[in-house]
Amino acid sequence: MRGWTPAEHEANQAEMTAIFADFAAALREGLAADSERTQDIVLRLHRAASKSWTDPVGRGGFLNMSEVYTENPDMRARLDRQVPGLADYLVRAIRIFCVEAQP
C-alpha cells in the first residue's frame, strides 16, 4: 500500500465500504453466513484484502485478520452500529470461507 497513489487509496476505501455495506444488507435480510451470496461477499473481501498484501492472503492470515472485527472494540462498535451483530456475522462468514467450506 505504500506505493499506492491517493486515488488508489480512495478506490480501496470505497471498495471496502461497499463490501461492508453488502455484509450489513445480507445480515439485515437474514441471510445465513454460509449462504452463497454471503460467501460471495467474503470472496470479494478476501480479494480486496489481498491487494494490500504482497501476495494473496492465505486462509490462516485471512482468518486471523478477521479477528480484528470482534476483538478490537472500536472496529466491533463501528460494524455493530451498521447492524447489531455484524462483527460476529463477518467472522462467522470468514470462518466458513477459510475452514468449514474448504476440502
Stockholm file with secondary structure:
# STOCKHOLM 1.0

chainA/1-103         MRGWTPAEHEANQAEMTAIFADFAAALREGLAADSERTQDIVLRLHRAASKSWTDPVGRGGFLNMSEVYTENPDMRARLDRQVPGLADYLVRAIRIFCVEAQP
#=GR chainA/1-103 SS CTTCCHHHHHHHHHHHHHHHHHHHHHHHTTCCTTSHHHHHHHHHHHHHHHHTSSSCCCHHHHHHHHTHHHHSHHHHHHHHHHSTTHHHHHHHHHHIIIIITCC
#=GC SS_cons         CTTCCHHHHHHHHHHHHHHHHHHHHHHHTTCCTTSHHHHHHHHHHHHHHHHTSSSCCCHHHHHHHHTHHHHSHHHHHHHHHHSTTHHHHHHHHHHIIIIITCC
//
